[in-house]
Amino acid sequence: MDSMIHDMAERLFRDHVTHRLREDAASGQFPEALWMRIEEAGLAMALVPEAAGGFGVLPGEALGLVRIAGAHGLPLPLAETLIANAVLAGANLALPGGRLTIAEGESLRLERRGEKIHASGHLTLVPFARWANRIVTIAVLDGADYVLSLPVKELALDPAQDLAGMPRDDAEVDLALTEADVGVVSRPVEGMRALGALIRSLAIAGAMETILEMSVQYANDRVQFGRPIGKFQAIQHYLATMAGETAASRTAAEMAAGSYDTPAFALTVAAAKARAGEAAEKVGALAHQIHGAIGYTQEHSLHHFTKRIWGWRDEFGTELDWTGELGRAALSSPHDTFWHFITDSAVQGAPA
Amino acid sequence: MSLTAFPPPPSCTDYDDLRQEVRAFLAEELADFPPEKRAESWNGFSRDFSRKLARRGWVGMTFPKEYGGHARSALERYVVSEELLAAGAPVISHWIADRQSGPLILAKGTDEQKRRIVPRIAAGELCFCIGMSEPDSGSDLAATRTVATEVDGGFRINGTKVWTTYAHVADYMILFCRTGKSDDRHGGMSQFLVDLKATDHISISPIIDLGGEHHFNQVVFDNTFLPSDALLGEKGEGWSQVMSELAFERSGPERFLSSFALIEELIRLLREDATEAQQAEIGRLSAHLMVLRQMSRSVAGMLNEGKNPSLQAAIVKDLGALFEQDIPRLARSLVTRPAVPGGRDSYAAVLAYTELAVPSFSLRGGTREILRGIIARGLGLR
């Protein structure tokens, strides 16, 4: 698919997301200059309606940016900001600009205190929280969903990180929300878990494409026993297996992205996260097997990608969470046959 | 990297009416068709069923109307195909002709060949088999020894084909053989359209598989005369003609639905009460199936646009075979009931049939090893 915004992102990341930049970010340096370029290009607005500052592209195309960011190991919350902006816009809240992140809000307690809504509770391992201005989340009050935009400077953060060294911070929430920071959800929206699972599936697919490319390159270049190791059938089969897993993950993630905002989203995103998470295991292991000892070093850039996919598969629902969800839907479906459930899953999702 | 990008297939909701018509037809036709017969999947043979299907316009769907076809899209054909497979309908009598031989004749055949053969395929009248493998030429197709020697008015064929599925009932064979010497390993090959019912000096003998089934045959050509007009396509172009069939042969829903009868049996048993572990396994299966179907439909979309997605097709077949072959393991990990050939109950019978069928899934239509070699080269390995 030819896409101007994809080309723009590809060029920007190719020029600026270097091994050094990923190293520095993993050791705690926030890549501010790069963020400014991303913000100038407007990439984080791609998923909001044109009237709210978006490009007027279909969700599938906008979300393709997440796969591309994953392919470059971008150490910034572009995917999270993209989703946060879309959720805010969907609740008719103002878009604050800058870096945003998302969190699952089920653990938050909302209560009315006079005119204001008070939020309290504990958010765990919020992606890039310390580099973000706001955490966007969805929580329930009196049976209704509310979108919340929580200012990070008013939260107490407890820093941690994911396998790739990216910030994943716990946040203690205990604050009265201003009117501008609470939006009523006027129509059913997907929970933050599903939206988070969507961006992680896309990012895993993108990173795996890079891992595959690096592995093909290495197999062509590395000579042992007098020939490139890619001449050995065992290595060829590893690469073919990686290609299959990567293609399946990308197809799955794009199927979910293509059904964003449709009834099919709930089941396709479950399939996408489960499939990509499973593939991450195989693809990571085979890439390291092909690369040998050099790929196990800090110096080689392979680990920036393998650690990312291993981390991402744990976030916003693991394989076990999502296969459980999908299995319950399949087994409780009122369809006559499992086949009818499968064909409907791609169209209208789980029957109400 | 284009090899891992499968473009989104066109929406399938456009064909919802078609899907419902096929389902209604199958519900009626296969009302008394037992699970253990459905387990045979696309290896089930019924000329009667194929003719009935053809009368509904669901054979030769993509063929042009002037040759008895219905000028419908590859996506519409896909809907019918997957519904037939999911129901375990007995389709082999028309399947190979509909999938690849008909399209091959339409693409490479003479006008006379098209007029003589294609309308009868579309009517569900003709069963085709593919004469490709030989005793010394399995995965290594270029080692083909069967030879066609040009003589007055035609060719003399000598050689032996094996693993020829349904040759014992088929009306025609698409024969792949050598017609000339060539320095190029892939040169000097041709394809022939062999009328099995009207040609002398062909002997067909059964090869019984480990499940006791007679699908395979050995076919011996002993100085067999074929008229000149049996040549299909260009003399010497057999290799490239075969390669262009592969995307059709390798990407369809038959590459991941062959064990589907067992999946339905398994889910029937788990529906009432499943543990969380069982739910998760069914969820994993569902995820794989949803994704394979999307990939396979994506290839159908590419074929419909006249592209040649043979690399993507190889990926679908490799992943599809892994999926199909894994179903007996999955079933055994979730339900403790022994497999019984012929069956004490339908689950036991379907499990037994499927366990004995799955080893062939990564052999037929291109072995796993061949497919992975093709994929690896497609990735840019030097």
Chai-1 contact restraints between the chains, C-beta under 6 A:
chainA,res_idxA,chainB,res_idxB,connection_type,confidence,min_distance_angstrom,max_distance_angstrom,comment,restraint_id
A,E209,B,M1,contact,1.0,0.0,6.0,A-B,restraint_1
A,E209,B,T4,contact,1.0,0.0,6.0,A-B,restraint_2
A,E213,B,M1,contact,1.0,0.0,6.0,A-B,restraint_3
A,V216,B,L379,contact,1.0,0.0,6.0,A-B,restraint_4
A,V216,B,G380,contact,1.0,0.0,6.0,A-B,restraint_5
A,N220,B,R382,contact,1.0,0.0,6.0,A-B,restraint_6
A,G230,B,L381,contact,1.0,0.0,6.0,A-B,restraint_7
A,Q236,B,A376,contact,1.0,0.0,6.0,A-B,restraint_8
A,H237,B,R372,contact,1.0,0.0,6.0,A-B,restraint_9
A,L239,B,A376,contact,1.0,0.0,6.0,A-B,restraint_10
A,L239,B,L379,contact,1.0,0.0,6.0,A-B,restraint_11
A,A240,B,R372,contact,1.0,0.0,6.0,A-B,restraint_12
A,A240,B,I375,contact,1.0,0.0,6.0,A-B,restraint_13
A,A240,B,A376,contact,1.0,0.0,6.0,A-B,restraint_14
A,A243,B,L3,contact,1.0,0.0,6.0,A-B,restraint_15
A,A243,B,I375,contact,1.0,0.0,6.0,A-B,restraint_16
A,A243,B,L379,contact,1.0,0.0,6.0,A-B,restraint_17
A,G244,B,I315,contact,1.0,0.0,6.0,A-B,restraint_18
A,G244,B,D318,contact,1.0,0.0,6.0,A-B,restraint_19
A,G244,B,L319,contact,1.0,0.0,6.0,A-B,restraint_20
A,T246,B,T4,contact,1.0,0.0,6.0,A-B,restraint_21
A,A247,B,T4,contact,1.0,0.0,6.0,A-B,restraint_22
A,A247,B,I315,contact,1.0,0.0,6.0,A-B,restraint_23
A,A248,B,V291,contact,1.0,0.0,6.0,A-B,restraint_24
A,R250,B,T4,contact,1.0,0.0,6.0,A-B,restraint_25
A,T251,B,F6,contact,1.0,0.0,6.0,A-B,restraint_26
A,T251,B,V291,contact,1.0,0.0,6.0,A-B,restraint_27
A,T251,B,Q294,contact,1.0,0.0,6.0,A-B,restraint_28
A,T251,B,M295,contact,1.0,0.0,6.0,A-B,restraint_29
A,A252,B,V291,contact,1.0,0.0,6.0,A-B,restraint_30
A,M255,B,Q294,contact,1.0,0.0,6.0,A-B,restraint_31
A,G258,B,P8,contact,1.0,0.0,6.0,A-B,restraint_32
A,A271,B,A287,contact,1.0,0.0,6.0,A-B,restraint_33
A,A271,B,M290,contact,1.0,0.0,6.0,A-B,restraint_34
A,A274,B,A287,contact,1.0,0.0,6.0,A-B,restraint_35
A,R275,B,A287,contact,1.0,0.0,6.0,A-B,restraint_36
A,R275,B,V291,contact,1.0,0.0,6.0,A-B,restraint_37
A,L320,B,A280,contact,1.0,0.0,6.0,A-B,restraint_38
A,T323,B,A280,contact,1.0,0.0,6.0,A-B,restraint_39
A,T323,B,G283,contact,1.0,0.0,6.0,A-B,restraint_40
A,T323,B,R284,contact,1.0,0.0,6.0,A-B,restraint_41
A,G324,B,Q279,contact,1.0,0.0,6.0,A-B,restraint_42
A,G324,B,A280,contact,1.0,0.0,6.0,A-B,restraint_43
A,G324,B,G283,contact,1.0,0.0,6.0,A-B,restraint_44
A,L326,B,G283,contact,1.0,0.0,6.0,A-B,restraint_45
A,L326,B,S286,contact,1.0,0.0,6.0,A-B,restraint_46
A,L326,B,A287,contact,1.0,0.0,6.0,A-B,restraint_47
A,G327,B,Q279,contact,1.0,0.0,6.0,A-B,restraint_48
A,G327,B,A280,contact,1.0,0.0,6.0,A-B,restraint_49
A,G327,B,I282,contact,1.0,0.0,6.0,A-B,restraint_50
A,G327,B,G283,contact,1.0,0.0,6.0,A-B,restraint_51
A,R328,B,Q279,contact,1.0,0.0,6.0,A-B,restraint_52
A,A330,B,I282,contact,1.0,0.0,6.0,A-B,restraint_53
A,A330,B,S286,contact,1.0,0.0,6.0,A-B,restraint_54
A,L331,B,R271,contact,1.0,0.0,6.0,A-B,restraint_55
A,L331,B,A274,contact,1.0,0.0,6.0,A-B,restraint_56
A,L331,B,I282,contact,1.0,0.0,6.0,A-B,restraint_57
A,F338,B,E264,contact,1.0,0.0,6.0,A-B,restraint_58
A,F338,B,I267,contact,1.0,0.0,6.0,A-B,restraint_59
A,W339,B,A86,contact,1.0,0.0,6.0,A-B,restraint_60
A,I342,B,L289,contact,1.0,0.0,6.0,A-B,restraint_61
A,S345,B,M290,contact,1.0,0.0,6.0,A-B,restraint_62
A,V347,B,T13,contact,1.0,0.0,6.0,A-B,restraint_63
